[in-house]
């Protein structure tokens, strides 16, 4: 029997490693079930889920050119449609605007309402970037000059009077 991708087979666990488990399929062919394909939930240790000589149903998820066979236990289990995640309910509309529109004018400065952002509201008294920059430079120069006054006299640097 040829092993093809998508085929479900029975196999026996022949080896367990920290990264997965080796499963012997029919005719002495061995495939690997990676640790991420063992269960739907997080698997910290393969030994918590599988033991050597366990008979498991696996699904062939890939066959490499060099003969390596990738298997999955979690994909081999048929899940009922009701077990899948239900679709998310739409978010309730907030007051203050039409849902789904972009706010903030033509500048593109607003947030998408559907993603939970708030509309862009320019502040009335908010200083501009240039105002902030000039205030920063003024404060910075004042601090540097006071620092120079205090350190030059103590170290005997440039401009300090010597007696």
Secondary structure by P-SEA (a helix, b strand, c coil): ccccccbbbbbbbccccccbbbbbccccbbbbbccccccccccccccccccccbbbbbbbccccccbbbbbbcccccccccccccccccccccccccccccccccccccccccccccccbbbbcccccaaaaaaaaaaaaaaaaaaaaaaccccccccccccc
